[in-house]
Amino acid sequence: MTSPWTEDLPVVPAASRLIIERAHEEFVRGNSDDDRVRNVRGMVRESWRRSLDRLVGVEDLPPIGIPADELDRLRHEHPLAGAIDMIRTLLIPGVSEDSGVVVAVGDAAGRLLWVEGDRRLRLRAGEMGFVAGATWSEEAMGTAAPGTALMLDQSVQIRGAEHFNRLVQGWSCTAAPVHDPETRRLLGVIDVTGTDVVVTPQAKLLVDATARAVEGELLLSRLRARAEQPTRTRRSRTQPAVTGRTTLRVLGRDRALLETAADQSVTVFELSVRHAEIMLMLATHRQGLSAERLSELVYGDPEASVTLRAEIVRLRKVLEKSAPHLVPESRPYRLGGGLETDAQQLLSLLDRGAHRVALSAYRGDVLPESTAPGVEEFRDSVRTALREALMSEASVDVLLAFADTETGSADGELLRLCLEMLPARSPKRAGLVARIEKLEQG
């Protein structure tokens, strides 16, 4: 089955990209009465206005706050989970890796739960944070098909420079909302992103038809389930307790921060160096650690368990006041509740291809002054993973930004790769050559 996106379809006529780009610049400067702004479609102008009113940044990256384990849970529990195979079949038939488009499915809040399709395009889209776990609501990213379709509760096409965020203006997209077939409650959104081939009339018809097909399949599935269990009694379900998300911030910090977000408030507590090392080891070994193994990771000596136990007692007293749900259990030592680290979040972003977002989240090495063997090993693994992911898949702009960090500034191989990737007449080449020569000389 061939991809519907590889055909040479006529693109919908629109004002030239240059006119829209200039209209956008005038609009964000406050000149909404400029004649060029009047050439922009009314739906887009209104979305720009909402974006400006909500103080959406014109070059901001999307928030990516869903860790990998929670993303799996959200996917499993979402009503559209059973329709993903249908969406793939209708929108990216055949070899999806070479389909020429990126297909995303998000929830009603604009959080992308699935992002699939052409591998090359997904890597490029990842640079602007278009990855699973990212929030692409209009409140977060301004005018873009997924968020604007959810905002208006109708299918939307956004072409190139019509996007509010400049980082997205090299793309076009079509999206359609999906509703519960019985209650009409908004369930989520289906989006196709790529070149201008995804904003043709045919593209809109295809995405709309896919959304309606999904709604129909949801209804049929429910009818079948009711027919199979006509006398099933309704069981009461207890709502799970809502708990705050706690993050251990260790990137670029010697004294880690324990940050808990709950009920629209954030509490932050600074840990001592030793407590930060213990918490990091427990967070990265969720199955638990024996006293001997934890002593080895923290003190470099498996026989230091007496010293460790005394420190654990002090740590428990600290956590009982600041984060009681994290008080460590014993035999083996493990955390009482879930704890994320910003370093693990960084690795998750790299796995999703969000290289630019990952680099913006990189504040430096993990607990840089710590000499605990376990910390040193984890620090090296994070640094290596970041470097290898960027050097193998990131764009030259992201690589140049990495080269300006403390970690990348003295990396000769990285600088030479940037030099190879830059165009022959790029003005940035001279500076790179000078930096490479300086490294080689000394």
QUIQUI-V746052 format. One record per pair of residues at least 24 apart in sequence whose C-alpha atoms are under 8 Angstrom apart, sorted by sequence separation. I is the first residue (numbers start at 1). GAP is how many residues later the second one is. If there is no record, write none. Layout:
i: <I	I>
gap: <GAP	GAP>
//
This chain:
i: <15	28	111	112	141	153	171	172	174	412	15	92	110	111	171	173	174	396	109	110	111	149	150	172	173	250	391	396	110	149	150	172	412	109	110	145	146	149	78	144	145	146	174	175	410	145	146	174	176	175	176	248	153	174	178	177	178	181	355	176	180	181	347	355	110	160	178	179	275	350	110	159	178	181	182	75	150	180	181	347	74	75	128	150	343	347	350	355	359	106	110	128	149	159	275	291	158	290	291	71	108	157	289	290	291	356	364	365	146	289	290	355	359	364	146	288	289	146	288	289	145	288	157	287	288	286	155	285	286	282	282	283	155	269	282	283	283	283	280	71	260	64	62	67	61	62	66	61	62	65	66	64	65	64	63	64	62	63	300	62	121	299	300	62	298	299	297	298	297	298	63	296	297	298	62	108	110	296	297	62	108	109	110	61	107	108	60	107	108	106	107	56	105	106	56	57	105	106	54	56	105	56	104	105	4	51	103	104	3	4	51	103	104	3	103	104	3	51	102	103	2	3	51	101	102	248	250	251	1	2	50	51	101	102	246	247	248	249	250	251	1	6	101	245	246	247	248	249	250	277	281	5	6	48	100	101	245	246	247	248	249	281	5	47	48	247	277	280	3	5	47	101	273	277	44	47	60	58	59	58	59	60	80	57	58	59	79	80	58	252	251	252	253	256	251	252	253	255	51	251	252	253	254	44	251	252	253	254	91	251	252	253	254	48	91	250	251	252	254	250	44	91	90	40	87	87	86	83	80	83	83	24	24	21	24	20	21	20	17	17	11	11	10	12	9	11	12	8	11	12	10	9	5	5	132	131	131	131	130	129	126	127	128	129	126	127	129	126	127	128	129	125	126	127	128	123	126	127	122	123	127	127	123	123	124	127	67	67	68	67	61>
gap: <24	24	24	24	24	24	24	24	24	24	25	25	25	25	25	25	25	25	26	26	26	26	26	26	26	26	26	26	27	27	27	27	27	28	28	28	28	28	29	29	29	29	29	29	29	30	30	30	31	32	32	32	33	33	33	34	34	34	34	35	35	35	35	35	36	36	36	36	36	36	37	37	37	37	37	38	38	38	38	38	39	39	39	39	39	39	39	39	39	40	40	40	40	40	40	40	41	41	41	42	42	42	42	42	42	42	42	42	43	43	43	43	43	43	44	44	44	45	45	45	46	46	47	47	47	48	49	49	49	51	52	52	53	53	53	56	57	58	61	62	63	65	66	66	67	67	67	68	68	68	68	69	69	70	71	71	72	72	72	73	73	73	73	74	74	74	75	75	76	76	77	77	77	77	78	78	78	78	78	79	79	79	79	80	80	80	81	81	81	82	82	83	83	83	84	84	84	84	85	85	85	86	86	86	87	87	87	87	88	88	88	88	88	89	89	89	90	90	90	90	91	91	91	91	91	91	91	91	92	92	92	92	92	92	92	92	92	92	92	92	93	93	93	93	93	93	93	93	93	93	93	94	94	94	94	94	94	94	94	94	94	94	95	95	95	95	95	95	96	96	96	97	97	98	99	101	105	106	106	107	107	107	107	108	108	108	108	108	109	110	111	111	111	111	112	112	112	112	113	113	113	113	113	114	114	114	114	114	115	115	115	115	115	116	116	116	116	116	116	117	118	119	120	122	123	127	128	131	134	134	135	137	138	140	140	141	141	142	143	144	185	186	187	187	188	188	188	189	189	189	190	191	192	193	220	221	222	223	224	225	226	226	226	226	227	227	227	228	228	228	228	229	229	229	229	230	230	230	231	231	267	268	270	271	271	271	273	278	280	281	296>
//
